Amino acid sequence: MSALLSATGVSKVYQMGTNSVTALDNVSIEIKEGEFVAIQGTSGSGKSTLLNMLGGLDHPSSGEVFFASKPLGPFTKREMARYRRFSVGMIFQNFNLIPTMSAEENVSLALAFGGLRGQQRRDRTARLLERVGLKDRLSHRPSELSGGEQQRVAIARALANNPKVLLADEPTGNLDSVRAHELLGLLREMVNVDALTILMVTHDHELANSFAHRIVFMKDGKVV
């Protein structure tokens, strides 16, 4: 089975004044459809940089990222925006919800960007929030939700436009262990039931061991 998302020989070098810092050093990785892969490594090992490359948020200095066997390098700005909107969903440690909007409005906004209108949009918003166990919290703003609930809203929003891949950067970093287990249980269920593909950066080895199909270790910008 060919990889759904892959990086081939990807390097990323940042110029810091006169110094160049190598964040990624010739990294190759393949994620197959329906796989739950965890990336682990110390701080500064290049985990988040790799996730940003795969999500189309940053461009490699050399090497190539492929989605469904297509290279992202030649994408125009518009094609890249489409890729980020419809092919990959991203969630982060700090939820990144819009504080003045309710759970429902946060998810609905992503659907609006995806082109859904009116009743269809309302129905899909309600279904997504029910799917993540929040059907009673639609009108709550982020400040009225617990950390675990906010991350569930973020997941519903990331999945709004039916992406094939969910990229998660330390999604449980701000949650206690009970909420972290609940959240990853939900993600694993989506892998099993909806054939979602997940690539998750985490420093928590126990969580990675419990929920991921396999673990990729990174050190000094390389896969080890």
N, C-alpha and C positions, 0 to 999 in steps of 0.2 A: 504494500500500500504506500503510495507516495505521500510525502509530508504535506500537510496543509499549510504550515508556516515554517519557514527555515531561514537560517542565516548561513552564508558561505564565506568564510575568510574575512569576517567583518572586523575592521579596526576603527577606533575613534581616537583621534589625537586632538587635544585642545591646546591652543596657545595661551599661556598665562604670562603675559609680558614677553620676556626673552626665553622663558622656559616652555618646553612642550611637555604636556602631561598625557600619557597614554592611558585612556580609560578602558579601552577594549583592544586586545592584542590578538588578531587573527582567530576570531571565535567562529566556530561552526556548530550549529545545533539544528535538530529537526524535531518538529512536534506534529504528530499524526492526528488525524481527525478523531475526536472522542477521547483524547488522552488528557489526563490531569498531571501536569509536570510541575514540580517545585524546583526553584533555583535557590541555592543556599551559598553562603560565603560571608566573609567578614565585611565590615563596612569599607567601602572604597574598592571592592573587588570587581565592580563593573556590572553588578546585577541590574540596577535601575537603568543604567545607560543602555544595556542590551534590550530591556523591556521597551524603552523609548524608541529605539531603532525599529523593533518589531512592530510597534504601534504607529510608526510613521510620524512620530513627534520630532525626530531628529534624523539626520542623514549620516551614514557612515563615511569616514574619510577614505576607506577603501573596502572592497568586498561588496556583497549584495544580499539584500533581503528578498525572499520570495514568498508570495501568498498564492496558494493554489497554482504553483509552478510558474507564476508570472513575476518577473522582477519589478520591484517598486522603483528602482533608480530612474527609469525613463518616464515615470508618472508626471503629468502636468500638475500644477497646483490644484486644479479642479478635481482631477482624478484622485489625488492624494486626500483631498477633503472628503470625497465620496468613500474612499477606503476607510478613513477614520470614523465616518458616520455609520457605515453599513456593514463593514467586514469585521472590524475589531471593536470591542467595548473595553473601556479601561476603568478600574477602580483603584483608589489610592488610600493610604493610611489615614489621611485627614478628611475623608468623605467628600470634600469639595462641593457640598450642596449650597444652593443659593439661600441665605438665611431668611430673607424676607418672604420666601415662597413656601407654601405647604408641601407636604410629601407628594400630593397629587399634582401640584403645579410643577414641581421639580421634574417629575417623570414626563408630564405632558409636554413640557418645553422641548425635551429631546425628541419626542414624537413629532412635534411641530417642525423641527429642523429636518426630520425625516420625511415630511410631506403629508402626514396624516391630518385629517381635518374633522371637526364637528363630533358627531356621536361616535364614530369609529375611534376617534382619539380618546374620548372619555371612556369608552368600553375597554380599550386596550390598556389604558392607564390603570383602571380598576382591576383588571385581570392580572397585570404585572405585580401590583402591590399585594393582591391576594396571594399570588404565587410565593412571595417572600414573607408571607405571614403578617401582613400589615393592613388587612382590609378594614380594621376598626380605627386606623390612624391616618386616614386620607387627608384630613383637614389640619393635621398637626404640623407646625413648623419645626425645623431642625432643633431649635432650642427647647422644644417640648418633648423631644424624643431622646431615648437613651443612645449611647454610642452604638450599641448593637443594632438598634432600630435605624439609626442614621445610615449605617453601612448597608443595611437591607434596602433602604431607599436608593442608595448609590448603585447597588446591584440591579435593582429594577430599572433604573435610568440607563445603566450601561447596556442592558439587554433590550432596551426599548425597540430598536430597529432590527431585531433578530440577527445580531452578529454571529459569525461562526466561531469566533475566538473571544474569550474573555482574558484580558491581561490584568493581573492583580498585583499591585506593588505594596507589600506589607499590609494586606487588607485587615489583619487582626492586630496590628501594632498598637492601636489605642483601646483594645478590648481586654477584659479579664478572661481568664482561661475558659470559664463556662460559656461565655458569649462567643469566644473564638471557636470553640468546638461546635456550637450551634451553627455558626456562620459557615464553617467549612463543611459541615454535614449537609447544609443547604446546597452549597456549590457542588459537592460530590453527587448529590441527588440529581442536579441539573446535568451533570456529565452522564450519569447512568440513564436518566429518563429522556432527556432532550438531545443527547449526543453532542452536548456543548464541549468545546475544547478549551482547556484552561491552562494558562501558564502563570504561575504564582511565585513571586519573590517573597521569601520569608526567612527570618533568622531563627524561627522556632522549629528545631529539628523534630521534636515530638509530634507537632502538628503535621509537618511534611510527611513523616513516616506513617502517620495514621490515615491520611487522606489522599496523598498523591500516588499515582501509579509508579512514578520513578522520580528520583532526585538528581539534579545536575549540580555539581559543586563548582564554584568559581573562586579563583585566587589571582590577585594582581592582573585583572583584565583578561585572564585566560580560563577556559574550561579545563578542570583538572580531573 
